Amino acid sequence: MLPVTSRRHFSMSLYMLRSSSPHINLHHHHHRHSSSSFLLPSFLSSTLKQQQHTPPSPRPPMAACIDTCRTGKPQISRRDSSNPTNDDVRYINYFRSSSSSSASSFNGTQTRTLHTRPLLEDLDRDAEIDDVWAKIRDEAKSDIEREPIVSGYYHASIVSQRSLEAALANTLSVKLSNLNLPSNTLFDLFSSVLNESPKIVESVKQDLLAVKERDPACISYVHCFLHFKGFLACQAHRIAHELWTQDRKILALLIQNRVSEAFAVDFHPGAKIGTGILLDHATAIVIGETAVVGNNVSILHNVTLGGTGKQCGDRHPKIGEGVLIGAGTCILGNISIGEGAKIGAGSVVLKDVPPRTTAVGNPARLLGGKDNPKTHDKDPGLTMDQTSHISDWSDYVI
């Protein structure tokens, strides 16, 4: 068995030989094999000679080099595998495929366009969550048809992956790797955590649905899955938090550091994050070690859930379910933001905020006053209503 590095260099050389003549035919180009076989190991050279009289078979378009990656534990795929092919394409290093029968050709009868934004109230939410991986794959194939230039990237990231867990591990390992922290190492780590933690996978699905429902800039699930750094940072934190709870703190802090460098989002791995989370834009969000964020919370960019000094112990905010936190907000100390509360943009919150009230300003004040604050009946974390309180809070008019 060749070392990993040697196998990669060899695979690259083999691909360059084949790609130099995209219509190469073993039967009609014997002279090419005789002139190039000296570059190949003997076992491959003999295999090529045995195939010289074999009728050629159609090959799918080759977007990258020959397989050198790992094979994962078999899992059921939603793709129709009734017509397997032996010519599947894999990708070296960080462009990893996770299935030996996942690189099929694309045609109009096998894909659907899912770029519309139907009202999720008209859909079965549970079915939507269960089918999210199938939808991501369909959207990826549709995008490839629309923009063939992304075929290699989408194929490696989505279409060739056997499951949502494998695709997420692959995407995170590519984005968080560096010269000293190879993507292969991160892929193995992320895959092991995701495969052993089905709750994380369910949270990933809930987060995808949350982004699609609440962010009008999200045109599809695959768009969020590949390109929304708030979503990706949140999923990396879920993995880091699982490692933290297993007392694997060195790895958890390593992931936190790489997420901070790659996405400009800084979650301490000790922080507890619920499901259905939207981190809109996400840049400069900071969440401290003992913070707790409930389900269905929406947080905009440049938000800090921090402490008030250098004291130890439980020192960070507790955010209830359905809360909306506006851009540029600081919530400091071991205080509670009640369920369904709204924090206006640019606020500095130092005291508890009752449920379903609105706090605005620096320092933050309750809309309607402390003794009789105005309340609302909807969860702003779901409605994303950021401005309805302004007329009651201020008479300033531009």
Long-range contacts (C-beta under 8 A, 24 or more apart in sequence): 4-68, 7-68, 8-68, 8-92, 8-93, 10-41, 11-65, 11-66, 11-67, 11-68, 11-92, 12-65, 12-92, 13-39, 14-40, 14-44, 14-65, 14-66, 15-62, 15-64, 15-65, 15-66, 18-62, 19-62, 22-62, 25-56, 26-51, 26-52, 26-54, 26-56, 27-52, 27-53, 27-54, 27-55, 27-56, 57-87, 59-87, 60-85, 60-87, 60-88, 60-89, 60-103, 60-104, 60-105, 61-105, 61-151, 62-89, 63-89, 63-91, 63-151, 63-152, 63-155, 63-156, 64-89, 64-90, 64-91, 64-92, 64-95, 64-152, 64-156, 65-91, 65-92, 66-90, 67-91, 67-97, 68-92, 69-93, 69-96, 69-97, 70-96, 70-184, 71-100, 72-98, 72-99, 72-162, 72-166, 72-191, 73-195, 74-162, 75-162, 75-163, 75-166, 77-101, 77-102, 77-162, 77-163, 78-133, 78-134, 78-137, 79-104, 79-137, 88-160, 89-155, 89-160, 90-160, 91-152, 91-155, 91-156, 91-160, 93-182, 93-183, 93-184, 94-170, 94-173, 94-174, 94-177, 94-183, 94-184, 95-152, 95-156, 95-157, 95-174, 96-156, 96-170, 96-183, 96-187, 97-156, 97-160, 97-161, 98-160, 98-161, 98-162, 98-163, 98-166, 98-167, 98-170, 99-160, 99-161, 99-162, 102-159, 102-160, 102-161, 102-162, 103-155, 103-159, 103-160, 106-141, 106-144, 106-145, 106-151, 108-145, 110-141, 111-138, 111-141, 111-142, 111-145, 112-138, 112-142, 113-142, 114-138, 114-139, 114-142, 114-220, 114-221, 115-139, 115-142, 115-219, 115-220, 117-212, 117-216, 117-219, 120-209, 120-212, 120-213, 125-209, 128-209, 129-202, 129-205, 129-206, 129-209, 130-205, 132-164, 132-205, 132-208, 132-209, 132-221, 133-163, 133-164, 133-167, 135-221, 136-164, 136-167, 136-221, 136-222, 136-225, 139-220, 139-221, 139-222, 139-223, 140-222, 143-220, 143-222, 154-222, 157-226, 158-222, 158-225, 158-226, 164-201, 164-204, 164-205, 165-191, 165-194, 165-195, 165-201, 166-191, 167-225, 168-194, 168-204, 168-225, 168-235, 169-194, 171-225, 171-226, 171-232, 172-232, 172-235, 172-236, 172-239, 175-232, 175-262, 175-263, 176-236, 176-255, 176-258, 176-259, 176-262, 178-258, 181-254, 181-258, 189-239, 189-251, 190-239, 193-239, 193-242, 193-243, 194-239, 197-242, 200-235, 200-238, 200-239, 200-242, 202-275, 203-238, 203-275, 204-235, 204-238, 206-275, 206-276, 207-231, 207-234, 207-235, 207-275, 207-276, 207-277, 207-278, 209-276, 210-276, 210-277, 210-278, 210-296, 210-298, 211-278, 213-382, 214-278, 214-280, 214-298, 214-382, 214-384, 215-278, 215-280, 228-282, 229-262, 229-263, 229-264, 229-265, 229-282, 229-283, 230-263, 230-265, 230-278, 230-279, 230-280, 230-281, 230-282, 230-285, 231-279, 232-263, 233-259, 233-263, 233-265, 233-267, 233-279, 233-282, 233-285, 234-267, 234-273, 234-277, 234-279, 236-263, 237-267, 237-269, 237-271, 237-273, 238-273, 240-267, 240-269, 241-269, 241-270, 241-271, 241-272, 241-273, 243-269, 244-269, 244-270, 271-305, 271-316, 274-321, 278-381, 281-327, 287-316, 288-315, 288-316, 289-315, 289-316, 290-314, 290-315, 290-316, 290-334, 291-316, 291-317, 291-318, 291-319, 292-316, 292-317, 292-318, 292-319, 293-319, 294-319, 294-320, 294-321, 294-322, 294-323, 294-339, 295-321, 295-322, 296-321, 296-322, 296-379, 296-381, 296-382, 297-321, 297-322, 297-323, 297-324, 297-325, 297-381, 298-323, 298-324, 298-325, 298-380, 298-381, 298-382, 298-384, 299-325, 300-325, 300-326, 300-327, 300-328, 300-329, 300-345, 301-327, 301-328, 302-327, 302-328, 302-329, 303-327, 303-328, 303-329, 303-330, 303-331, 304-329, 304-330, 304-331, 304-332, 305-331, 306-330, 306-331, 306-332, 307-332, 307-333, 308-332, 308-333, 308-350, 317-349, 320-355, 321-379, 321-381, 322-379, 322-380, 322-381, 322-382, 323-380, 323-381, 324-380, 324-381, 324-383, 324-384, 324-385, 324-386, 326-386, 340-376, 340-378, 340-379, 340-380, 340-381, 341-380, 342-376, 342-380, 342-385, 342-386, 342-389, 344-386, 344-389, 344-393, 345-386, 358-389, 358-393, 360-389, 360-393, 367-392, 367-393, 368-392
